[in-house]
Amino acid sequence: MVPSNFGYSLRECGHHFRRNWTTVLGAVVTIFLSLFIIGLFVVATVLVDSMLGGVEDQVTIQAFISDDADQTAVDAYRETIEGWDNVESVEYKTKDQALEEFRTSMSNRNAADAVTALDGENPLPASLVIRMVDPSQVQSTAERIMSDPDFASICDDPENPAGDVQYGQGTVERLFSVSVYIRIAAAALVALLTFVAFVFINNTIRLAITARRREIGIMRLVGASNGFIRGPFIMEGTIEAILGALLAIAALAAGVHTLLPALAENLSFLSFEIPPMTLYLTYASLLGIGVLIGLFGSAIAMGRYLKV
């Protein structure tokens, strides 16, 4: 389509919308539903990633230290670990700090009963709490500590150093597996729904071309250029896609601003915060996908069925 026939293309597009409003409505609704579900899944993926990221940030390695370990050796080993790649920080937690953490992590009644039952004894060991730069590498770092002879010399059980290193082995592995599957599923669903919307636009334009085949033949006989003939169809596909995208953005924005605050109020222990820039990028991406669907769907339909 060339700028010289923009007005003609727009008028023809309006005439076709009035004559075949049911077909146009079907195309707009399909694109709206496809893009809305894409946007919904993107937002859900961002929320799940945020929740998983919060849990991942809490993934630590606890290396338990013997009560008889020399404090100088413990401090030296802590400095050694701090120099490892992917280690963000190493905190030394004393026996008293471990007991206080145990007390605060339980309900008041249970904590009081448990502390009373200890009869003044503190069976909890001191430990090194190691935080990762990349939590997904926690297993390799834990295995390195388990096999380190320097750790074996200060650990609580020198005969079994692996038993003194804890990082939620099974839970952490499942957590990272779930996050990978979620990202793969999100990418696959976005690609599938984009393809569905693309096919529907293609079919809508093909039907429009078939319905106007005689008119197109007359235009060719009087010498109309290919660009002049193609213009209304490109305009039609693009407007349908943009309308569907705008409806999807409006519905998604309404859902984000009404549903998420309600969820955050009722599930205060979870985070439902989405950075505004992420939302703006999502809206812009939906509009961009809509425009591309309209342009490429129309172009391919014309290439196959218009034959000009």
Number of C-alpha atoms within 10 A of each C-alpha: 17 10 11 10 15 15 12 14 23 18 14 17 20 16 12 18 16 11 11 13 13 11 16 22 15 15 24 24 20 21 30 26 19 24 30 23 17 24 24 20 17 20 18 16 18 19 17 17 17 17 16 16 15 13 13 18 14 12 19 21 24 22 28 24 29 19 17 9 14 12 12 9 14 21 12 12 15 19 13 12 18 17 12 11 11 16 18 15 18 20 13 18 18 16 17 13 15 16 17 13 12 14 17 10 11 12 9 11 9 12 16 12 10 14 16 11 10 10 8 8 9 12 11 16 20 23 25 23 18 23 21 21 13 14 22 16 12 24 17 10 19 21 12 13 20 21 12 12 13 15 23 20 18 22 28 23 15 16 10 12 21 18 14 21 23 16 17 14 13 8 10 19 13 11 14 16 12 13 16 13 11 16 15 11 14 17 15 12 15 17 12 14 19 20 15 15 27 25 16 19 31 25 16 22 28 21 15 18 19 14 12 12 14 11 13 17 13 11 15 15 9 8 9 13 12 14 15 20 21 21 22 24 28 24 22 25 28 22 20 26 32 23 20 27 30 18 20 27 25 13 16 22 17 12 13 17 10 11 12 16 14 13 13 14 11 10 11 10 8 14 15 22 13 15 9 9 9 13 19 13 11 19 21 14 16 24 22 15 19 29 21 18 27 28 22 17 27 27 18 17 23 20 12 11 14 18 8 14
